[in-house]
Amino acid sequence: MRPEDVLPDTASHADFEGLTIRKGTVAAFLANAQAWLDPSIDRAQRAEAEQLMREAVPALEALGVFALLEVRDAALRGLSALADGARCMRW
């Protein structure tokens, strides 16, 4: 399956399991995870990255991301707010 089979180039969002998920959600989560793990960012940036990751969790769950992938970093895996809402995560 190609990306355009899941979400056409002309679409900016799609519905999965009753959630409207915006194009770029997975990439944004990964970028925020990388930022959150970067020791050189300041507290405000880290807090913002964490909040944005928390907001993305329901969408990632609806896509089945956590049913297939495990978070390797212990600190990231330990974010209780992310794990609390998980249905299928292997944190």
C-alpha positions in Angstrom: 0.0 0.0 0.0 1.2 3.4 -0.9 0.7 6.6 1.2 -1.7 8.0 -1.4 -3.8 4.8 -1.0 -4.4 5.7 2.6 -4.7 9.5 2.2 -4.9 11.0 -1.3 -2.6 14.0 -2.0 -5.6 16.3 -2.2 -6.8 15.4 1.3 -5.5 16.9 4.5 -7.2 14.5 6.9 -9.1 11.2 7.1 -11.3 9.4 9.6 -10.0 6.3 11.4 -12.0 4.6 14.1 -14.2 7.7 14.5 -11.3 10.1 14.8 -10.4 12.7 12.3 -6.7 12.5 11.8 -4.7 15.2 10.1 -2.0 14.4 7.6 1.4 14.6 9.2 0.3 13.4 12.7 2.7 10.5 12.8 5.6 12.6 11.5 4.8 15.4 14.0 4.8 12.8 16.9 8.2 11.5 15.9 9.6 15.0 15.5 8.3 15.9 19.0 9.7 12.7 20.5 13.1 13.5 19.0 12.9 17.1 20.4 11.7 15.8 23.8 14.7 13.5 24.0 17.2 16.2 23.0 19.1 17.3 26.1 19.9 20.7 24.6 16.3 22.0 24.4 14.9 24.2 27.1 12.1 23.3 29.5 9.4 25.2 27.7 10.3 23.5 24.4 10.4 20.1 26.1 7.0 20.7 27.8 5.4 21.8 24.5 6.8 18.7 22.8 5.4 16.5 25.6 2.0 18.1 25.4 1.8 17.7 21.6 2.8 14.0 21.9 0.0 13.5 24.5 -2.5 15.1 22.1 -1.4 12.8 19.3 -1.7 9.5 21.2 -5.4 8.9 20.4 -4.8 9.4 16.7 -1.7 7.1 16.8 -3.8 4.4 18.6 -6.6 4.7 16.0 -4.0 4.1 13.3 -2.6 1.1 15.1 0.9 2.5 15.6 1.4 1.2 19.1 -0.1 -2.2 18.3 2.9 -2.7 15.9 5.7 -0.6 17.3 7.4 -0.4 20.6 9.0 2.7 22.1 12.6 1.9 22.8 13.7 4.8 24.9 12.8 4.2 28.6 12.3 7.9 29.4 9.9 8.4 26.6 8.2 5.0 27.3 7.8 6.1 30.9 5.6 9.1 30.2 2.6 8.1 32.3 0.2 10.4 30.5 1.0 8.6 27.2 0.7 5.1 28.7 -2.5 5.9 30.7 -4.5 6.4 27.6 -3.1 3.4 25.7 -5.3 0.6 24.6 -2.7 -1.5 22.7 0.7 0.1 23.6 3.6 -2.0 24.6 5.3 0.7 26.6 
